[in-house]
């Protein structure tokens, strides 16, 4: 697949309702994912544009800010087993009270023997961890609550 075809594919994805696509042609793998929009308190939508990655991208799933407690919820992007640590002998990646920056790894989901990093796409303070370490999670299941007003 040449660069022109990839650009055409990106444009097609950005203009469609498709949020993610993975293509494998021989040894070449392409993964395009539209990042979710984040609903802010001021009721404005902030689109985040698609990116191309040759490796598995960090998976983040955000929902609108919850009306009751004003926190951002990080949700599971897939079905799998959620881990708070990258290795059983290591400390958890994040703890309640930690200040989280964009790109901070907050967890890992194992799906089909592949480990997928979950990285934050917003800055905030970790308020609550909603899932125990080494437990199964469903698609779109809430994992963390972040307070973006720090």
Buried (B, 14 or more C-beta within 10 A) or exposed (E): EEEEEBEEBBEEBEEEEEEBBEEEEEEEEBBBBBBBEBBBEEEEEEEEEBEEEEEBBBBBBBBEBEEEEEBBBBBBBBBBBBBBBBEEEEEBBBEEEBEBEEEBBBBBBBBEEEEBBBBBBBBBBBBBBBBEEEEEBEEEBBBBBBBBEE
